[in-house]
């Protein structure tokens, strides 16, 4: 059986996360890019680019952007939105990025596109790959969930109806064995027997876990934010753990 991240990121994913609009992505990415003080025309890699919202926002901010993702379906959607071919889209696995050493001035890993893999060494490998493709002194940013906040504020169940496609979406969430997991059910209200189900799961990695791996891989953590508005990270109150730094 394929792992969850090869099953879930398809056409239904684009429906489930339709509410994450492009304008907010543009605003968030521009702000995060300023935190890194990147020069104009810097070469930037968006790791786990998905439908391309953040890659295109980075391009509009004046950077030379490459977006990489494992999902052909999401990359097809990204290319459809990139009318002027501003971004280089590449299919690839974040554990083995298809780029030469020291290819980029900066890397972005956004919206909890990390911690997917069952093997610990595979998640560590992603950080190693970030360092490998970064030039010395290059900048990195990883936008991850705050595990403490998730554990205290997890919404066990939610349900909504998508008017544009006539589908009901039910999301159930729970924490088990160091993972936060979400079961997503998508169905037409008059045909619940034909429901489609997907599982998403992410490792609840702590800040200390990241700090240790950064040190081993040759990355230095320099900035830490608790949300997209740039507020300081607070372990109990911050929904995000946005980590930025540079390659040694």
N, C-alpha and C positions, 0 to 999 in steps of 0.2 A: 504494500500500500504506500502511496506517495505521502511524504510528510505534509503537515497541514498547510505550510506556506506555499506549496505547489498546487494545492487544491482551492484555497480560499480567495486568491487574488485573481479573480476572473470577472465576468460580466456582472454577477450579482454584487460583487464588492463595490462596483461603481454605483450601484443603487443604494446599498447600505450606507455608504459614506458620501452620498450626494450633498448632504447638508454642509459639508466642509467646503465653503465657497472659495473662489479664486481670489477675490479681493482681500479677504483676511489673510490668505497665504502670502499675497504680495506684500502687505504691510508687515507681517511678522518676519518674513525673510529679509526684507530691506533693513529692518531694525537689527536683526542678528548679524547681518553682514557688516554693519557699522561697528559692532562690538569687536570684530576681527581687524578693523582698520585696513581693509584690503585695498590695494592700489587699483586704479581704473584698468580694465582689460586683464585683470588677473585670471589665470586659468583655474577653474573651479570644477570639482567633481561632486555631484549629488548622488550619494550612495543609497540605493533603495528609492529611486525617484518616482516610482508609481506612475500616476496619471500625468505627472509633469508640472503640477502647480508650482512647486517651489523652484524647479529648474528654470521655468519660464520667467518667474519673478526675478531670479538672480540674473538672468540674461537682460531683462529690462533695466536692471540696476547698473548695467554696464560691464558685466563680466563675460568672459569666454567660458561657456558652460558645457559640461558633458554630464548626461544623466545615464545611470546604469541601473538595471533592474532585471530580475529573473523572470518576470511575467511578460510573456509576449502580448497578452491581452491588454495589460495596462500600458505597455510601450506603444502599442498601436493607437490607443487613446491619446497618449502624449503627443505622438507625431501628428495626429489629426488636429490638435490644438495649436501646433507649431506651424502656422501658415507660412511663415517666412524662413523656415529652416534655420532658426537662430541657434538651436541647441543640437549638439551631437548626441544621438540616442544610441545606446549600446546595451545589448543583452549580456548578462553576466551574473555570476555568483559573488556576493560580497566576501566570501571566504577565499576567493581566488580571483581578485580583480583583474580584468583583461587589459592591463595597462603596464607600461614599462616602469621601472623604478624612477622615482623623483619626477613624475610627469606633471604634477599639479602644485599650484601655489596654495590651494586650500581645499579642504574636503568638508562636506556637510552630510550628516546622517540625522534626518529629521523625523519628527512625529513617531517616536518609539519604533524605528526600523532597526531594532537591535534586540538581542536576547532571544532569537527565534529557535535556536538550535538545541537539541537534546544533549549533545556532547559539549562539555565545558570547553574543551580545546577548540571547538569550532567557533564559539563566541569569542574566545581569546584571539583566534586567528583573524577575526575581522579587525580588531585593533592593530594587530601586526601588519595587516594589509594597508590600513590607513597610513601607518608610518612609512611603509615601503613606497607608496606612490606619492608621498609628500616630499617636496624639496626641503632641504635643511632650512629651518626658520619658517617653513610654511605653517599655515594655521589650520586647525581642525575645530569642528563643533559637533557635538553629539547631544541631541535633544531627546531625553529619555524621561519616562515616568518617574515620579518619586515613590519608591516602594512603601515607605511609611505612610504617606498620604493615601495611597491606594488601599492599603490594609484597613485604614480607619474610615474611609469614605466610599467604599465599594457599593455600588447600586446593584443589588442581586438580580433584579429583573426590570426590563423596560419593554414597552411595546408601542409601535406607531404605525400609521398608515401612510404610504407614499401615494399622494394623489396623482402624480404625473404618470405612474405606471400601474396603479391599481393593485399594489402588493402590500401585504401586511408583513411587518418585520418585528420579530421577537428576539431580544438579546438577554441571555442568562449569563451571569458572571459569578465566579467563585475562585477561591485561592486554595491551592493544594500543593504540598511538597515543594514550596519555593517558586511556584508558578502562579501567575494570574491567568485564568482561562475564561474564554467567552464562547458560548454556543449561540450561533446565529441561525434563526429559522426564517426562511422567506417563502411566502405562499400567497396564492390568490384566495381571498376570503371564502369564495364559493367552492374551492377545491382544496381544502386543508390536507386531504389525503395525498396530494402531490407536492407536499412541502419539500423544499431543498434545505439541507442543513450543512453548516460549516463550523469548524472549530478554529479559534485563534488562541495562541498561548505565548506568553512572554515570561522570561525569567525575571524574578524580582531582585535584580542586582542592586546592591547598596553603593553609596558613594565610595566607601572604603574599597570595595571590589574594583571599581574603576581606577581609583588612585594607584593601587598596586600594579594593575596591568599597564597603565600609562608609564609608570616608572620603568618597568621591565622592558617595554617596547621602545623607549626613547621618545616619549611624549611628555610634555610638561603642562599640567593643568594650571591655568592662570586666571580664569574667570568662571564664576559659578552663579547662575541665576535660577530663580524659583518659578518664573513664568515668562511669557513672551513680552510682557510689559517692562522687563528689566529689573523687577524687584529682586532683592537679595534672597538667597536660598535659606529657607527655614525648614528643618527636617520635619516638623509637625504640621506646618501650615501650607507649604508650597506644593502645588499640584505637579510641577515639572522639576526636572533636574537637568538644566541646560549647561553643559560643560564645554568650555572653550580653552584653547591653549595653542602651543606651538610644537614643532618637531625639532628635537635637539640634533 
